[in-house]
Amino acid sequence: MEMQPEKMRAYYRFHAGIYDATRWSFLFGRKTLLYNLPVRTDIPQSLLEAGCGTGHNLRLLARRYPALHLTGVDVSADMLHKAAETTAPFAERVQLINGAYEKDAARKAPDHILFSYALTMFNPGWEQAIQTAWNDLPSGGHIGVVDFHDTPSRAFQWWMGQNHVALEGHLLPFLQSTFRTLRLDICPAWLGLWRYFMFVGVKT
Ligand SMILES: C[S@@+](CC[C@H](N)C(=O)[O-])C[C@H]1O[C@@H](n2cnc3c(N)ncnc32)[C@H](O)[C@@H]1O
């Protein structure tokens, strides 16, 4: 059976080239979440994005928070290649790591961890990834998640499954039982064809 990282590498080998031109039309809430993360601007802080893709969020974060040190982890070398181009103006503050997001004893604890439209593609592995984030964060550290939530349409759910996205409302209960909720918004998209959510939690 093909493993999740291999599936992702194969899928994004083609999609990396059209990702930024197409995803703005359905990956809603990314900027809102980024701009509402409790990042401190009076001291240097660090943020790790698991599944950073083409670096869309890393670039926005680097612009918005000039003292923030950023790490992007992604299993797809094709996506990371784009991320290197996207974040080139901020290269001294951005580190990109090619690999699956999993336990890494050598990794320095970031102050914030972000998952943006990544966890619904961690199939299997989303519980472990959330648990890894909990282990990586210091006490008082934050997790930010924006992702698909659920859909009333079986056809749409099937179609998203064909694109490796699980749309089953499964992430929120686990996030909320692992982290203390600071902010949660659940929003309709495309006249209710699906809902997405923005979650900010703290490790207590
Ligand atoms: C839909 S894209 C989201 C990219 C970016 N976060 C954004 O908001 O535009 C999902 C990304 O997660 C990455 N990914 C999937 N499974 C992963 C894993 N186990 N570890 C690290 N990255 C993974 C994929 O390669 C892909 O780049």
The ligand as a MOL file (V3000), in Angstrom:
LIG
                    3D

  0  0  0     0  0            999 V3000
M  V30 BEGIN CTAB
M  V30 COUNTS 27 29 0 0 0
M  V30 BEGIN ATOM
M  V30 1 C -3.1320 21.8270 0.6650 0
M  V30 2 S -1.3870 22.0200 0.8720 0 CHG=1
M  V30 3 C -1.3190 23.4000 2.0170 0
M  V30 4 C -0.0960 24.2510 1.8080 0
M  V30 5 C -0.0490 25.5090 2.6660 0
M  V30 6 N -0.0670 25.1880 4.0580 0
M  V30 7 C -1.1830 26.4490 2.3160 0
M  V30 8 O -1.9910 26.7970 3.1760 0
M  V30 9 O -1.2400 26.8800 1.1450 0 CHG=-1
M  V30 10 C -0.9450 20.6550 1.9230 0
M  V30 11 C 0.5610 20.5100 2.0770 0
M  V30 12 O 0.8180 19.5650 3.1230 0
M  V30 13 C 1.9430 18.7820 2.7260 0
M  V30 14 N 1.9160 17.5320 3.5040 0
M  V30 15 C 1.0260 16.5100 3.3910 0
M  V30 16 N 1.3200 15.5380 4.2610 0
M  V30 17 C 2.4330 15.9330 4.9540 0
M  V30 18 C 3.2190 15.3640 5.9970 0
M  V30 19 N 2.9210 14.1620 6.5150 0
M  V30 20 N 4.2710 16.0700 6.4740 0
M  V30 21 C 4.5830 17.2880 5.9620 0
M  V30 22 N 3.8830 17.8680 4.9560 0
M  V30 23 C 2.8130 17.2120 4.4560 0
M  V30 24 C 1.7490 18.5890 1.2380 0
M  V30 25 O 2.9460 18.1840 0.5870 0
M  V30 26 C 1.2490 19.9740 0.8250 0
M  V30 27 O 2.3160 20.8150 0.4560 0
M  V30 END ATOM
M  V30 BEGIN BOND
M  V30 1 1 1 2
M  V30 2 1 2 3
M  V30 3 1 2 10
M  V30 4 1 3 4
M  V30 5 1 4 5
M  V30 6 1 5 6
M  V30 7 1 5 7
M  V30 8 2 7 8
M  V30 9 1 7 9
M  V30 10 1 10 11
M  V30 11 1 11 12
M  V30 12 1 11 26
M  V30 13 1 12 13
M  V30 14 1 13 14
M  V30 15 1 13 24
M  V30 16 1 14 15
M  V30 17 1 14 23
M  V30 18 2 15 16
M  V30 19 1 16 17
M  V30 20 1 17 18
M  V30 21 2 17 23
M  V30 22 1 18 19
M  V30 23 2 18 20
M  V30 24 1 20 21
M  V30 25 2 21 22
M  V30 26 1 22 23
M  V30 27 1 24 25
M  V30 28 1 24 26
M  V30 29 1 26 27
M  V30 END BOND
M  V30 END CTAB
M  END
